[in-house]
Amino acid sequence: MRKIKICAASVTVIYILFLLPSCSTPRAGAQKTVLQVPGAYAGNTDSSSTEKISWQSLFEDEVLKSLIDTAVKNNLDLQNTLEYISIARANLLFNKGLGLPSLDGFVSAAADKYGKYTMTGVGNFDTNLSPNITEDQKVGINPTQDYFLGLKSSWEIDIWGKLKSRRKAAASRLLATEQGRQWAITQLVTQVATYYFELLAMDAKLEIIRRNIALQEHSVEVVQVMKEGGRATSLAVQQFTAQLLQTRSLEHETILSIIRLENELNTLLGRFPAPIPRGSAINEQNIPQTIAAGIPADLLRKRPDILEAELMLEASHANTDAARKAFFPSLTLTPYLALNAFKLPLVFAGGSLTYGLLGGITQPIFNRYQLKADFAVANAEQNIAFNTYQKTILQGYQEVLSSLKAIEQYKKVVDLNNEEVQTLTEAVKTSNDLYFGGYAGYLEVVTAQKGVLDAELNKTMSHRSLLLSILDTYRALGGGW
């Protein structure tokens, strides 16, 4: 009867351990609704899904392609993303190991001096006097020895799926780092191309400035001759000279801008400052006639940053689930198999084999504040991940829409700049003819020359802005992934 009572008490304790968590375990938060992206971009009639376009097919400039290849191989920030992937992969391997039994080799040797009036001391002495034991079975003199050579294992049985949730979180984080690497490459391609186009624009600007310097130097020489002949004043010479000096200062500022751009681009390439080769001029760079943006829903499967945010949301949800299940009891099995003896020569004797199995149920009771804190942190991180995911979708839609509108408007600006340059070039020729013929003042010539210089520079900058808008669209649509 006593044995039955003990078993009944054990069952009652186990029942209480499994029932206790249900009273105070926090519940999972309500599922939030993700923003529904619009069916089309505002003002865009292209409603068909599009295929991704790689940067190799987007750019035709072979020099630019070579620079991008170098950056992808050598960029230090991109190399760091590879290390983050390695960390995430190691974390996944660690969490996979949590669901498997551990196995440790164990070797120990001990010596214990028991008191004369202790249970073990008296028992060992009494055992040696027993006629039922052999000489090998007699316990050694005090202090007694103990030798253990064998294997010990421990295995937590994943009853509630806590370890499975941890593995799922680690796997999602690994996939997220992969998407992060793809987004980093997309960003890097865009940055390299941006600096390259900026350099081409500065080259064109420098060429325009130097061409105008030559024209202005000629104008100064002519007006000086006219002054010596009494047909122009000193003020006219001063005005033409001041304009020339201003253009020369602009030349040096442009050279400095080119040096800075080259240095920044070399940093992206992962190398010390070196000359940057050039391919086609800024005005000869290919401009796609149409940009197929597709539907906004494409962003959810094309943009690596959105996919990364989605995977991090999945990871945070799994973390929250694991933190909630930490309140439940855990079952651990601890088996062992070993050779154990109190005399060293007997360790490898046939009778020294020993084995056992211990099964234990652990239920958190006094550390529940720590578990509640862990759950609160995991739940807050899940909310942050959800908001980040929402924000990334909104930002992606806005970037595509803004870049599409920029392309549309800059194409018109470039056309108008072309007309403006043609008109002002004719105006310079006309003003020179009128001035030398005595029908116009020198201020009209100065104004006309300054106007054509500004117009040519604006045309170059508008063409650069158009190319950068195309780059922004490429990046906003997810790059080539």
C-alpha positions, 0 to 999 in steps of 0.5 A, spaced: 500 500 500 505 504 501 508 503 494 501 505 491 501 511 495 508 514 493 506 512 485 499 516 486 503 522 489 508 522 484 503 522 479 499 528 482 506 532 482 507 531 475 500 533 474 501 539 478 507 541 474 504 540 467 498 544 470 501 550 473 504 553 467 497 554 464 495 559 469 500 564 468 503 563 461 502 569 457 498 568 451 501 570 444 499 577 441 494 578 436 496 577 429 497 584 425 494 586 418 500 587 413 499 593 409 495 592 402 500 595 396 496 598 391 494 595 384 499 600 380 503 606 381 500 612 381 499 615 374 503 609 371 499 604 366 504 598 366 500 593 370 503 587 368 508 583 372 516 584 370 522 580 370 528 582 374 533 586 370 541 585 372 546 590 372 550 587 366 544 588 361 542 595 364 549 598 363 553 598 356 559 601 358 564 596 359 569 600 363 563 601 368 562 594 368 569 592 370 569 597 376 562 594 379 566 587 378 572 590 382 567 593 387 563 586 388 570 583 389 573 588 394 568 592 397 569 591 405 562 593 407 560 587 402 565 582 405 562 584 412 556 582 410 559 575 408 561 574 415 554 576 418 552 570 414 557 566 417 555 568 424 548 566 422 549 560 419 553 558 426 547 560 430 543 555 426 548 550 427 548 551 434 540 551 435 540 545 431 544 541 436 539 543 442 534 538 439 539 532 439 542 528 445 549 530 447 554 525 448 560 526 453 566 522 454 568 522 462 574 520 466 574 521 473 578 519 479 577 521 486 579 519 493 574 520 499 576 520 507 570 518 511 569 520 518 569 514 523 562 515 525 559 517 518 554 512 515 559 511 509 565 510 513 561 505 518 558 501 512 565 500 508 568 497 514 562 493 515 562 491 508 570 488 509 568 484 514 562 480 510 564 473 508 559 474 502 565 478 498 571 476 495 578 479 496 577 484 490 570 486 492 573 489 499 573 496 499 580 499 500 583 503 506 580 510 508 581 514 504 577 510 499 578 511 491 573 511 486 575 511 478 570 512 473 571 511 465 565 512 460 560 516 456 554 521 459 549 523 455 543 529 456 537 530 451 532 535 452 525 532 449 522 538 445 515 536 448 512 543 446 516 545 440 520 550 444 527 548 441 523 547 434 521 555 434 528 557 436 531 553 430 526 556 425 528 563 428 535 561 427 534 559 420 529 565 418 535 570 420 540 566 416 535 567 410 535 574 412 542 575 412 542 572 405 537 577 402 541 583 406 547 581 402 543 581 395 541 588 397 548 590 399 550 588 392 544 592 389 546 598 393 553 597 391 552 597 384 548 603 384 553 607 388 559 605 383 554 607 377 552 613 381 559 615 382 561 613 375 556 618 372 558 623 377 565 623 374 563 623 367 558 629 368 564 633 371 568 631 365 563 634 361 563 640 365 570 641 365 570 640 358 565 645 357 568 650 362 575 650 358 572 651 351 568 657 354 575 659 357 578 659 350 572 663 347 573 668 353 580 669 352 579 670 345 574 675 347 579 679 351 584 679 346 579 682 341 576 687 346 583 689 348 585 690 340 579 694 340 581 699 346 587 700 343 584 702 337 579 707 341 573 703 339 572 700 346 573 702 353 577 700 359 571 698 363 569 693 357 576 690 358 575 689 365 568 686 364 571 681 359 577 679 364 573 678 370 568 673 366 574 670 364 577 669 371 570 667 374 570 661 369 577 659 371 576 659 378 570 654 376 575 650 372 579 649 379 573 647 383 571 642 378 578 639 378 577 638 385 570 635 385 573 630 380 579 628 385 574 627 391 569 623 386 575 619 384 577 618 391 570 616 394 569 611 388 576 608 390 574 607 397 568 603 394 572 599 390 576 597 396 583 600 394 587 606 395 586 612 390 588 611 383 586 613 377 579 611 374 578 609 367 572 612 363 568 609 358 563 613 354 562 620 355 556 622 359 551 624 353 553 618 350 551 613 355 545 609 354 538 611 356 532 606 356 526 609 352 521 605 357 522 603 364 517 597 365 516 598 373 510 592 373 506 592 379 507 594 386 506 587 388 512 585 385 516 589 390 514 584 395 518 578 391 523 582 388 526 587 393 531 584 397 530 589 403 523 587 403 524 580 403 529 581 409 524 584 413 519 579 412 524 574 414 526 577 420 519 578 422 518 571 421 524 570 426 522 574 431 515 571 431 519 564 432 523 567 438 516 570 441 513 563 441 520 560 444 519 565 449 512 563 451 514 556 451 519 557 456 514 557 461 512 550 460 516 544 463 521 541 460 523 533 460 530 531 460 533 524 459 540 523 462 543 516 460 550 513 462 554 507 460 561 506 464 566 502 467 566 504 475 571 501 480 574 503 487 580 500 485 584 502 479 586 495 477 579 493 477 576 498 472 577 494 466 574 487 469 568 484 467 564 486 473 565 494 473 560 495 467 555 500 470 549 504 466 543 508 468 538 512 466 535 518 469 529 522 467 527 529 470 521 534 469 523 541 470 518 546 471 520 554 472 517 556 479 521 562 482 525 565 476 518 566 472 520 574 472 526 572 468 522 568 463 516 574 463 522 579 461 524 575 456 517 574 453 516 581 453 523 583 450 521 578 444 514 581 444 517 588 443 522 585 438 516 582 434 512 589 434 519 592 431 520 587 426 513 588 424 513 596 423 520 595 420 517 590 415 511 595 414 516 601 413 520 598 408 514 596 403 512 603 404 519 606 402 519 601 396 513 603 393 515 611 394 522 610 391 519 607 385 514 612 384 519 618 385 524 615 380 519 613 375 516 621 375 523 623 376 525 620 369 519 622 366 520 629 368 528 629 366 527 627 359 523 633 358 528 637 362 533 634 357 530 636 351 528 643 353 536 644 355 538 642 348 533 647 345 536 652 350 543 651 348 542 651 341 538 658 342 543 661 346 549 659 342 546 663 336 545 668 341 553 669 342 554 669 335 549 674 334 551 678 340 559 678 337 557 680 330 553 686 333 558 688 338 564 688 333 559 692 328 558 697 333 550 695 334 551 692 341 554 693 348 559 689 351 554 687 357 550 684 352 556 679 349 558 678 356 551 676 358 550 672 352 557 668 353 555 667 361 548 664 358 550 659 354 556 657 359 550 656 364 545 652 359 551 647 357 552 646 364 545 645 366 544 640 360 550 636 362 547 636 369 540 634 367 543 628 363 546 626 369 540 627 373 536 623 368 541 617 368 541 617 376 534 617 376 534 610 372 539 608 377 534 609 382 529 606 379 533 600 378 535 599 385 528 601 387 525 595 383 530 590 387 536 590 382 537 584 379 535 579 384 
